[in-house]
């Protein structure tokens, strides 16, 4: 089974997070690469990069993906995209140097109307990055969140390759109100990485409104708990049996990477999620 964890979820320095992941029994890591300890400047600090990779190998781990999330409105604003595209290309270069095949990112909110200027700005940026990623053996995986799966598939189908999906089932449940198993049936072979996360929607809201709040930094004035709650894995509304069964039918054989962004005891929640998903993957036929 390919089960990973996002290192930042431990809220520890990176080297300690790597050791903790190994101690708990994970096989993979997803590492943030936009800033912090593991970022494209390591391409110039090759000894330091080699030291990280040596530690990861010694601990019997692999890097499942890098997170290249640019924050804000992603690639929605054409005037900002030149700099964001170049930064993302550097993360792609870092992924290639580490033999990591996937970068995950939130790209913004894809409009349902493909004639929208925002749609064309997003498409131009992702098509450019997908093309660059193909030359480096790296897929840029859009994390599910504000869009219906039909909208996301339509968008990816208009790129020329190198663009895939990082499927987060909790984002569908908490914000979009979509059954993750149904989303898998629509997105199918585009799925190259997944997150293991759970949650509950308390009140329906326009997903674009929710993600714009995060993008514009107004989270302090937004009572998230009125709308949705991230729960420990197994304690929310994600039907993992049907979701994992749907993934198995598509032939998905990539990583299931645990993400825990809330809670008072992250380590215990992560350890519990590992136990839960190990059991569920076994029952779904993953070995």
N, C-alpha and C positions, 0 to 999 in steps of 0.2 A: 504493500500500500504506500502511496506517495502522499504523506501527510506533512504539511509544513506549518509554520507559524510566522507571523509578521514580527520581526525583532523589536520594533518600537513598542509593541503592546506590553512588553515586560517593564517598560519605563526604567531601563537600566542602560549603562554604557554598552556599546555594541559588542565588545569582546565578552562582557559578562552575559549579554543576551544569547550569544552564540553558545557559550558553555551551558547556560540554563536550558536552552532548547535540546542540547544533547543529553543533558541530565534527565530531562523529562521523557526522552525517547522519540523525539521527532526525527524525520529524515531530511526535511527541507527547511529553508529559510526564505522569506521575502524581506528584502532590505530596502529602506527608503534611500533614494539616490539623488534627490533634488538639493539636499543640503545635509548638514550634520557630518558625522564621521565618514560616511561612505558616499562620496560624491565624485564627479568627473575629475576633480583636481588630483585624484589618485593616479590618473593616467600619467601625470608628471612625477608623482611620488611612487615610483614603481616598487621600491623596497617595501614601502608600507602596504601597498596593494598585495604584494606577494605574501606579506606576513598575515594579512586577513585570510587570504585564500588557503594558506598553509594551515591555519588554525581550523578553518571550516573543514578541510579535508581530514585533518587529524581527529576531529570529533565525529567523523563518519557522516557528515552532512553535505548537502548540495544546496545551491541557490536556485529556488524554484522560479523566482522573478525578481526584478527590481521594480520599485515604485517610482514612477517619473511624474507624479502629479504636480502640475505647475500652480495649482491653487487658483483662487479668484474665479474668473469666468472661463477658465480653460483657453480654448482657441476660438471663442465666440467673436472676439473683437479683432477684426482684420488688421487694424493699425498696430496692434500689440503683437501680432503673430510672428513677425520677423525674428525678434529676440527670443520668443518662446520656442520657435522651431529650432533655432540654433542651439539653445540649451538642451532641448530634447535630443537633438542629434548627438550631443556630447554624452548624454546618458546612454544612447544606443551604442556609441563607441565603447563606453565602459562595460555595458552588458556583453558586447562581442569579445572584449578582452578577457572577460571572466567566463566565457562560454555559457552565458545565460541566454536562453532563447526567447524570453518574454519580458516586456515592460508593461506594467499596468498603469492606467491613468484615468482620472475623470477629465472629460474634454469640454464640459459645459452642458448645456441643455439643447439637444437636437430638436429643432422645430418639426412638427408633423408636415408642414408645408414646405416641400422641397424648393419652391420658388422664393422662399425667404432669403434675404441677404445674409442672415445669420447662418442658414443652412449652407450656403455656398462658401462662406468664410471657413466654417468647420470642415467642409469637404475638401477644400483646397489645402488646408493645413494637414489633415490626416492623410490625404493622398500623397502629399509630399513626403511626410514622415514614413508612411507605409513603404513607399518606393525606396527610401534610404535604408529602412530597416531590412528590406529584402536583400540589399547588397551586403549586409553585415550578418545575415542569418538570424535576425531578431524580428519578432512580431510585436507590434504595438497593440495592446489589448485594452479596449474601452471598458471601463467598469460600469456595470449596469447600475441604474439609479433612477434618473428622472424620466427616461423615455419608456414607452411601451415597447415590448420586444419587436413588434412589427416595424416600428419606426427605426429602431436600431438596425435591424436587418436590411431595411431599404437603404439606409445610409451606407452601411458597409458594402453592400452589393454595388454601389456606385464608385467605390474606390478600385484601384487596380492591383490589390493584393498587399500583403504585409500588415493588414489591419484585422484584428480579431476581437474576441470578447473575454473579459474577466467577469465571470458570472457570480454576483453576490446575491444569494437568495433572500437575505434579510432586507436588502434595499428594495427589492420588489414588494415584499410583504409589508414593510413599514411605510413606504412612501408612495409607491405606484399602485398598490392593491392588486398585483398580478400574481397568479399562482406560479411559483418557480418551475414546477414540472412542465406547465404549459409553455413557459418561456424557453425551456430547453428544447422542446419540440420545434419551436420556431427558429431558434438561433443555431441549433444543431452543430454542424462542423465548424462554425465560426468560434466555438468555445475552446480556448487554449489554456485557460487557468481559471480556478474558482476560489472563492472565499467560503469559509465555514463560519457563519454568523447567524444569529437568530434575533427575533424581535417581534413586536406587536404594534399594529396600527390602532390608535385609539380614536382618531378623528381624521377623516379624509381631508386632504388639502391639495391644492394645485401643486404637483411636484416641482414645476418651474419656480413657483413662489418659494418653496422650501429651499431649493438649491441656490436661488438668488440670495437668500438670507445668508447662507454660508459664504457665498462668493463675495458679498459686500461687507462682511464683518459685522453684521448686525445681530449676531447670535445671542448677545447679552440681553437683547430686548425681545427674544423669541423664546417662548416657553415650549421647548421641544416635547416635554413630557405631556403636554396637552394633545399632541398629535401622534407621537410614536415613542416607543421605549425599546432600546436594545437590551436584550435579556441574555443570561448565560445560554449557551447552546443546549437545545433540548427543552428550554423553558418558554419558548415563544411560539409563534404561529407557523413557522416553516415546517411543512410536512416532509421530513427528510427521507422517509421511505419512498414516497412517490418521486421526489426530486432526484434521489440517487438512482432509482430505477430508470428514470428517464435519461439520465446521463449515461448509464450503462448501455442502454439501447442505442445511443448515438455512437458508441465505441470510444467515449472519452476515456483516456488513460493518463491524464495529467495530474497535477497536484491539487490537493484539497488543503488550502492554507487557512489556518485559524486566525481570525481577527477579533479582538476584543477591545473596544474603544471606550468602555464604561465599566463601572463596578468598583467596589472598594478593595477587592482582593483579586487583582488581575491574574496572578500566578495560579491561584486555585481554580479560577474560572477557566483558564487556558488548559490546565491539567484535566479538569472535568470534561472540557470539550474534546480533548484528545481521546479520553476513554469512550465518550459517547460516539464520536465519529468512527473510531476504530471498530466498534461493535456494529454500527450501521453499515459501514463499507463491507465488512465480512458478510453480513446478511444479504447485501446487494450483489455479492459475487466478486468483489474486488479482493485480490490476494496480494 
